[in-house]
Amino acid sequence: MTDEQSQPAPTCTQGRLTDIQKTRVDFARRDWEYARSEDLGQLDAAGLILLVEKLRGRLGDVLEVVDEAFPQ
């Protein structure tokens, strides 16, 4: 049995995020919904780059929240 298999599964942290973590996830969710509603065909190259950069930053932020909620 490897170390990965012997470790118990992380417990659910739903409802246990701090207010700041919830806000960070909410910002990411809003940016995601905005990006999904945007007509990408109407954006110029600069607009697409800005959108991708914003989403990339939000993804990084959410991954940090996951690391905080489920420390290794």
C-alpha positions in Angstrom: 0.0 0.0 0.0 1.5 3.4 -1.0 1.4 6.5 1.1 -1.3 7.9 -1.1 -3.6 4.9 -0.5 -3.0 4.8 3.2 -4.0 8.4 3.8 -7.7 9.0 4.6 -9.7 11.0 2.1 -9.9 14.6 3.0 -13.0 15.6 4.8 -15.5 17.9 3.2 -14.9 21.5 4.0 -18.1 22.8 2.6 -19.2 25.7 4.7 -15.8 25.8 6.4 -14.2 28.3 4.1 -13.2 31.6 5.6 -15.1 34.7 4.4 -12.1 35.8 2.4 -11.8 32.4 0.7 -15.6 32.4 -0.1 -15.1 35.9 -1.6 -12.2 34.7 -3.7 -14.2 31.8 -5.1 -17.2 34.1 -5.7 -15.0 36.5 -7.7 -13.7 33.6 -9.8 -17.3 32.4 -10.3 -18.5 35.8 -11.5 -15.6 36.2 -13.9 -16.2 32.7 -15.2 -19.9 33.5 -15.8 -19.0 36.8 -17.5 -16.5 35.0 -19.8 -19.1 32.4 -20.7 -21.7 35.1 -21.6 -19.2 37.1 -23.6 -19.4 36.8 -27.4 -15.8 35.8 -28.1 -16.2 36.4 -31.8 -16.8 40.1 -31.1 -13.6 40.6 -29.0 -10.5 41.8 -30.6 -7.1 40.2 -29.9 -6.4 42.5 -27.0 -9.8 41.8 -25.4 -9.3 38.0 -25.7 -5.8 38.3 -24.1 -7.2 40.3 -21.2 -10.0 37.8 -20.7 -7.6 34.8 -20.7 -5.3 36.6 -18.3 -8.1 37.4 -16.0 -9.3 33.8 -16.0 -5.8 32.5 -15.5 -5.4 34.7 -12.5 -8.7 33.6 -11.0 -7.8 29.9 -11.6 -4.6 30.4 -9.7 -6.5 32.1 -6.9 -9.0 29.2 -6.6 -6.2 26.7 -6.7 -4.7 28.5 -3.7 -8.0 28.3 -1.9 -8.0 24.5 -2.5 -4.5 24.2 -1.2 -5.5 26.2 1.9 -8.6 24.1 2.4 -6.9 20.7 1.8 -3.3 21.1 3.0 -0.9 18.3 1.9 
